[in-house]
Amino acid sequence: MVNTTPYYDEFKYYFKLAKDQQDKSNLGHIPHKDSQLNDPLMETIELYDVVERKFAGFSQIVNDVFYGWSEDHPYWSRMDAGLYTKQRKEVATKWTNKRDTFGLPEWLYVFILHRVCGSAINYGTKPSGYHNTLLFDLWQSDTIEEMCDQVRFANKTFYTSIGYQFPAFPKPPKPKVEAAPLFGIEGDYVYKRGGDYFLCEFAPKLARDLATFLETSNKKLDLREIGDWMFEWNKSNNLRVYRFQYAAIIADIADWFPEFVNTESMFYYGTNAVECIGYLADTPNGKGKKSEEFLDGVMKLIYEETGSVPYNAEDVACDFIRWIENYVRPGADYADVNMDTLWNSSSIKDHPYGRQKAMLDLGLVETFNGIKNHPSDDAVLKAANVSLEDYKLKCKTL
């Protein structure tokens, strides 16, 4: 039995809104501002419109490179109606028919590069999934080796940590042969970044080994079976285990090569998802909320009641935390947003973290306008020297 809390009902309410907006505005033709969700935050900030990872901002460009400008593209209805960004038009057009050239190893390499480089995400821009990425250029390559050459000699930034995080890349080695131009000695190529070193010296073998693992399996693999294999591959190659980034790659395999995956199997949980699920249910003694047993138990209930498979529901959980905190990335395309009047439609009015209307009403903060970063967690309460318990008591007076 899962002992749910009021946050669980709120999660289901958010899921319904996000599903509605995914159908209307993400995949459909209705602008976010006209989606009539009665949720000002969701109607203004184009972040909360997804319940399937394949349609999230961090996967938009992957759809473009995989499907190209074709009727197979999940956004073809919008594309055919002229509802596309200049980024989608450029990328999808250039990558058209690439599936005729690439095999599974090449696509896995693309997934690896995309995820370890930050997934091209910037939550402060519209569209949010085309930021600092080499995928604008890799259409020129037909092999993994050619893509590696583009990594080595790229003259643009293709890493981003805005909304994502990098793994602990290996340190590039010193060259065995030093360059001496005066004597005509070119020397070994010198990697300036650990990411480039990983992408050119480790990722090609990982992509090919992973492809072999998937193609030679006699069954559809559970998501965690693929993860265990990838984590062990890293360990055997003296690399740190890239759990966060590899989980995203595993989800990519489920989205674009589902023939290899048991898509209904249990997934992994990122930090935001663990926080979210911890709100949704209680344990007898309040402990053990980070245990896999507890997390899986709540996730199974979510799957039963919403129909969302675990690897999709995990991402919804991450967005729910942002939504309940009224997350907006300040500046960029949202610079004109009034941070003192834009709120979600949640019925939970005493949530103590993030940016909350009650914090303004109680005078804990003068204004949220002009902030440089979203006040995550209990930043506002700490600055006001107010405990969580006192805050909830004060909220009852409003």
Sequence and secondary structure as in RCSB ss.txt:
>XXXX:A:sequence
MVNTTPYYDEFKYYFKLAKDQQDKSNLGHIPHKDSQLNDPLMETIELYDVVERKFAGFSQIVNDVFYGWSEDHPY
WSRMDAGLYTKQRKEVATKWTNKRDTFGLPEWLYVFILHRVCGSAINYGTKPSGYHNTLLFDLWQSDTIEEMCDQ
VRFANKTFYTSIGYQFPAFPKPPKPKVEAAPLFGIEGDYVYKRGGDYFLCEFAPKLARDLATFLETSNKKLDLRE
IGDWMFEWNKSNNLRVYRFQYAAIIADIADWFPEFVNTESMFYYGTNAVECIGYLADTPNGKGKKSEEFLDGVMK
LIYEETGSVPYNAEDVACDFIRWIENYVRPGADYADVNMDTLWNSSSIKDHPYGRQKAMLDLGLVETFNGIKNHP
SDDAVLKAANVSLEDYKLKCKTL
>XXXX:A:secstr
  EE HHHHHHHHHHHHHHHHIIIIISSSS GGGS  S HHHHHSTTS  SSGGGSGGGHHHHHHHH SSTTSTT
HHHHHTT   HHHHHHHHHTTTGGGT  HHHHHHHHHHHHHTTTT  TTSSSSS SS GGGTGGG SSHHHHHHH
HHT  S     SSS           SS  BGGGTB      SSHHHHHHHHTHHHHHHHHHHHHHT SS EEHHH
HHHHHHHHHHHTT    HHHHHHHHHHHHHH GGGEETTS     HHHHHHHHHHEE TTS  TTSHHHHHHHHH
HHHHHH   HHHHHHHHHHHHHHHTT    SGGGTT  TTT     S     SSS HHHHHTTS S STT SS  
 TTHHHHHHT  HHHHHHHHTT 
